[in-house]
């Protein structure tokens, strides 16, 4: 029997902005895949900003937070912007508790 994936993503590009909408549980098991996805979008020649939509994320662990922070720094180094948008309640809570909410959301 196949179990449903613990996470998934949807990618939308509009002009120079790539929106990566994550859903489910983002943790140690899949943080490397998420980070690679973000890096690939940043390195596209026509991408000026990456938005990470966390509206449907049910869980983030410290590895996922580290992945978002690494993505933020990588974006700055490539001249691309990266921002977290629409954090779900669990995502908002962990980003707030770790002190990175304002940096990652730009608020």
Secondary structure by P-SEA (a helix, b strand, c coil): ccccccccbbbbbcccbbbbbbccccccccaaaaaaaaaaaaacccccbbbbbccccccccaaaaaaaaaaaaaaaaacbbbbbccccaaaaaaaaaaccccccccc
